[in-house]
Amino acid sequence: MSLVSDAATDEVAPGSNPLVRSIVKWLVTFILVVVAVVALYPLVFTVLNSLKTRIGYAQNPLGLPLDISFENYAETFVRMDVPRLLFNSIITTGGGLLLSTVAALFIAYAVTKLRIKGGNLIFLFIIAMLVIPSQVVIYPLYETILDLGLGGTYQGLIFSYAAFGLPISTYMLAAFFRAIPDELIEAARIDGAGELRILFQMMLPISTPAIAALSILNFVWMWNDLLLPLVIMGGSDKTTLMVGVALLSGQYDVSIPLISAGLIVALLPVMIVYLLFQRQILSGALAGAVK
């Protein structure tokens, strides 16, 4: 009797029905395709518009370009001075990324492994900055940068990027460090290793996936940021690529194809970095999930 009941149950079980499995498979595939189309449409739309002339865009703003033209890219390089702005973006983004990551590395280690007095309070204060919009602190930050004499300089923007990137970097590294057994640290101390040696020769290699993941996250928002360069740099010649894209549109002259070309030029470095380090991003995400 039990064998008959088990057989009947297997026949009606959703997972054992080939038709149900096929329907579920096609449904999941359809949903994933829809999500991919929605995610990729803005990028494809921008690329198509960048290949249109102004007249072509006015005649057919939503369709495929009738005549493919690269004149927008040529004009973008001339009007934006792309090499100079690209250099500025690399300097400021790289500096802010390096400074925020190194500072977060020290703070996360001190809070999670050194157990310094008041460490948890410091950690909570830094993490609380995650919920504060950047617009709220932009004016005090601007005044501080001016008081330090860093307005319109690389250093001013680098310090600003580091300040905004520090909370999320500290949070991610602290979460990763807490998953590392304290016995490893104690064993290293017994062997005579100092704290700096433990941090850089033990903790740093172990946390490479987490550092790679947070570096990509910070790189993307720092590279694409428009508010801080506009405020900190003003009219300086050390401004970034995204500010150059914003300046492509005048008060009475807005060329969507030209702006689209500028956006693609500014987006290319981000895409290249992501493609080069996507394995590290996935490793960092999986490591955090497993731990």
MOVEN-V665018 format. One record per pair of residues at least 12 apart in sequence whose C-alpha atoms are under 10 Angstrom apart, sorted by the first residue. I is the first residue (numbers start at 1). GAP is how many residues later the second one is. Records with the same first field share a line. If there is no record, write none. Layout:
I: GAP + GAP
This chain:
43: 217 + 220 + 221 + 224
45: 16 + 17 + 18 + 19 + 215
46: 210 + 211 + 213 + 214 + 215 + 216 + 217 + 218
47: 210 + 213 + 214 + 216 + 217
48: 13 + 14 + 15 + 16 + 17 + 20 + 209 + 212 + 213
49: 12 + 13 + 14 + 15 + 16 + 19 + 20 + 23 + 207 + 208 + 209 + 210 + 211 + 212
50: 15 + 18 + 19 + 20 + 21 + 22 + 23 + 205 + 206 + 207 + 208 + 209 + 210 + 211 + 212 + 213 + 214
51: 13 + 14 + 15 + 16 + 17 + 18 + 19 + 20 + 21 + 22 + 206 + 207 + 209 + 210
52: 12 + 13 + 14 + 15 + 16 + 17 + 18 + 19 + 20 + 204 + 205 + 206 + 208 + 209
53: 12 + 13 + 14 + 15 + 16 + 17 + 18 + 19 + 202 + 203 + 204 + 205
54: 18 + 201 + 202 + 203 + 204
55: 202
56: 12 + 13 + 201
57: 198 + 199 + 200
58: 197 + 198 + 199
61: 195 + 196
70: 188 + 191
71: 186 + 187 + 190
72: 183 + 184 + 185 + 186 + 187 + 188 + 189 + 190
73: 184 + 185 + 186 + 187 + 188 + 189 + 191 + 192
74: 184 + 187
75: 173 + 183 + 186 + 187
76: 168 + 169 + 172 + 182 + 183 + 184 + 185 + 186 + 187 + 189
77: 184 + 185 + 188
79: 165 + 166 + 168 + 169 + 183
80: 161 + 162 + 163 + 164 + 165 + 166 + 167 + 168 + 182
81: 160 + 163
82: 158 + 159 + 162 + 163 + 180 + 183 + 184
83: 158
84: 153 + 154 + 155 + 156 + 157
85: 152 + 153 + 154 + 155 + 156 + 157 + 158 + 159 + 160 + 181
86: 153 + 154 + 155 + 156 + 158 + 179 + 180 + 183
87: 151 + 152 + 153 + 154
88: 66 + 149 + 150 + 151 + 152 + 153
89: 65 + 133 + 134 + 135 + 140 + 149 + 150 + 151 + 152 + 153 + 154 + 177
90: 129 + 133 + 150 + 151 + 179
91: 63 + 64 + 66 + 67 + 147 + 149
92: 61 + 62 + 63 + 64 + 65 + 66 + 67 + 68 + 69 + 70 + 130 + 131 + 137 + 146 + 147 + 148
93: 61 + 64 + 65 + 68 + 69 + 125 + 126 + 127 + 128 + 129 + 130 + 131 + 132 + 147
94: 64 + 67 + 121 + 124 + 125 + 128 + 129
95: 59 + 60 + 62 + 63 + 64 + 66 + 67
96: 58 + 59 + 60 + 61 + 62 + 63 + 64 + 65 + 66 + 67 + 68 + 69 + 70 + 122 + 123 + 126
97: 61 + 62 + 64 + 65 + 68 + 69 + 72 + 117 + 118 + 119 + 120 + 121 + 122 + 125
98: 60 + 64 + 117 + 121
99: 59 + 60 + 62 + 63 + 64 + 66 + 67
100: 58 + 59 + 60 + 61 + 62 + 63 + 64 + 65 + 66 + 67 + 68 + 69 + 70 + 115 + 118
101: 61 + 64 + 65 + 67 + 68 + 69 + 72 + 110 + 113 + 114 + 117
102: 60 + 64 + 67 + 68 + 109
103: 59 + 60 + 63 + 66 + 67
104: 58 + 61 + 62 + 63 + 64 + 65 + 66 + 67 + 68 + 69 + 70 + 107
105: 61 + 64 + 65 + 67 + 68 + 69 + 72 + 94 + 95 + 98 + 99 + 102 + 106
106: 64 + 67 + 68 + 90 + 93 + 94
107: 12 + 15 + 16 + 19 + 59 + 62 + 63 + 64 + 66 + 67
108: 15 + 61 + 62 + 63 + 64 + 65 + 66 + 67 + 68 + 69 + 70
109: 61 + 64 + 65 + 68 + 69 + 86 + 89 + 90 + 94
110: 13 + 64 + 85 + 89
111: 12 + 59 + 63 + 66 + 67
112: 61 + 62 + 63 + 64 + 65 + 66 + 67 + 68 + 70
113: 61 + 64 + 65 + 67 + 68 + 69 + 72 + 73 + 82 + 86
114: 71 + 81
123: 44 + 47 + 48 + 51
124: 43 + 47
125: 42
126: 37 + 40 + 41 + 42 + 44 + 45
127: 39 + 40 + 41 + 42 + 43 + 44
128: 39
129: 34 + 35 + 37 + 38 + 39
130: 34 + 35 + 36 + 37 + 38 + 41
131: 36
134: 30 + 93 + 94
135: 92 + 93
138: 22 + 89 + 90 + 93 + 94
139: 92
141: 15 + 18 + 19 + 22 + 87 + 90 + 91
142: 14 + 18 + 86 + 89 + 90
143: 89
144: 12
145: 12 + 14 + 15 + 87
146: 86
150: 82 + 83
151: 80 + 81 + 82 + 83 + 85
152: 77 + 78 + 79 + 80 + 81 + 82 + 83 + 84 + 85 + 86 + 87
153: 79 + 80 + 81 + 83 + 84 + 85 + 86
154: 75 + 78 + 79 + 84 + 85
156: 72 + 73 + 76 + 77
157: 71 + 72 + 73 + 74 + 75 + 76 + 81 + 82 + 83
158: 64 + 71
160: 68 + 69 + 72
161: 57 + 58 + 60 + 61 + 62 + 64 + 67 + 68
162: 56 + 60
164: 54 + 58
165: 49 + 50 + 52 + 53 + 54 + 56 + 57
166: 52
168: 46 + 49 + 50
169: 41 + 42 + 44 + 45 + 46 + 48 + 49
170: 44
171: 43
172: 38 + 39 + 41 + 42 + 116
173: 34 + 37 + 38 + 41 + 115
175: 35 + 113 + 116
176: 27 + 30 + 31 + 33 + 34 + 35 + 108 + 111 + 112 + 115
177: 26 + 27 + 29 + 30 + 33
178: 113
179: 109 + 111 + 112
180: 23 + 26 + 27 + 111
184: 14 + 18 + 19
185: 13 + 14 + 17 + 18
186: 12
188: 14
207: 77 + 80
208: 72 + 75 + 76
209: 70 + 71 + 72 + 73 + 74 + 75 + 76 + 77 + 78 + 79
210: 70 + 71 + 72 + 73 + 74 + 75 + 76 + 77 + 78
211: 69 + 70 + 73
212: 65 + 66 + 67 + 68 + 69 + 70 + 71 + 72 + 73
213: 64 + 65 + 66 + 67 + 68 + 69 + 70 + 71 + 72 + 75
214: 67 + 70 + 71
215: 66
216: 54 + 57 + 58 + 61 + 62 + 64 + 65
217: 57 + 64
219: 51 + 54 + 55
220: 47 + 49 + 50 + 51 + 53 + 54
221: 49
223: 17 + 18 + 19 + 43 + 44 + 46 + 47
224: 16 + 17 + 18 + 19 + 39 + 42 + 43 + 46
225: 15 + 16 + 17 + 18
226: 13 + 14 + 15 + 16 + 17 + 18 + 19 + 20
227: 15 + 16
228: 12 + 15
229: 12 + 13 + 14
230: 12 + 13 + 16
240: 26
241: 21 + 22 + 24 + 25 + 26
242: 20 + 21 + 23 + 24 + 25
244: 15 + 18 + 19 + 22
245: 13 + 14 + 15 + 16 + 17 + 18 + 19 + 20 + 21
246: 13 + 16 + 17
247: 12
248: 12 + 14
